[in-house]
Amino acid sequence: MLRSVAMRVHGAVRSGVLQTAVRSPAAIQQRLSHGKPELSEEEFDQKYVDFFSRPNIDGWEIRTAMNDLARMDLIPEPKIIVAALKACRRLNDYAVAVRFLESVKDKCGTKANEIYPWIIQEIRPTLDELGISTPEELGYDKPELAIQDVEDMH
Amino acid sequence: MALKLRTKLPQLAQTMARQMSSHDIFYHDQRELCGNREIVGHGKSGKYTYYDGHDLPFPAIRFRPDDAASKALREKEKGDWKNLTLEEKKTLYRHSFCQTFVEMDAPDPEWKAVLGYTLIGVAVAWGMYLTTASIMPEHPYREFFDAHETRVASEQRKLDRGTYKDKDFTGWDYENRKWKE
């Protein structure tokens, strides 16, 4: 009991007294890796939006860009997703659109319950405009088909 | 596990054949293996193979070969997507891709079989040991080996020939054959 009270008093002194005295002057946002970033976040987003919005984009380029996005350590911004879905519409490839949404959900990782609904909310107008069903509406949030074991095939 | 190995076999076979062959090395893109599936992208390595994975959601070819029904559906896909039924949308997806992401992640119960076969092996080995041990006669000198006098004499011989002399065993008086005071 005495020990816990002492700890509490100690913590109160630390947080109340010491921190006001030794407070850091200001929060400074700093990028700690060496070298300059090649593109800022806005430039990166704009680059991909421009890429997906190109009128003469073809299936190879759209797939390559989506594969690249799936490999990067990021979740695509909703405006990139919107541009990508519109590119799918121009190329008449429905499966790629659904697959890309699945990939985006996969990129959310453990935070899928927080980030993915927000992304869907942001791109909902585009989904309704183009008639794209989300993977959840297609029932792809749960395993649908099992794959046959190749050892049992022949 | 087996499935993963199987999907890598074409690449492995090619590499092995290349290393073992005395002929010229040539690049084989496996184009004829993809049949009449539509080639839609670059894929993993430029070869015309299908691959499902989180790191590469879009493989080089569509999963299913083109047939009359799929061509008709692809024609309908060029129209408004709101006219597609749910079933057609799923068919389109499965025409291009084999597994969804959650199906890739689905747990593989193979480990249960592996664990079961391992335990069977352990049980068989244990049973063989118990059977053998129960029918084997005891060693004729077992009682003599385990006797207190035999073991004391054995230790005494070790001390006499200086087995422990280089091991900081300082409590023993080697001259008088007893513990130091």
Interface residues (C-beta under 8 A of the other chain):
Chain A: G59 W60 R63 T64 M66 N67 A70 R71 R89 N92 D93 Y94 A95 V96 V98 R99 F100 E102 S103 K105 D106 L130 G131 I132 S133 P135 E137 L138 G139 Y140 D141 K142 P143 E144 L145 A146 I147 D149 V150 E151
Chain B: A2 L3 R6 V40 G41 H42 H54 D55 L56 P57 F58 R74 E77 K78 D80 W81 K82 N83 L84 L86 K89 K90 L92 Y93 H95 S96 F97 C98 Q99 T100 F101 V102 E103 A106
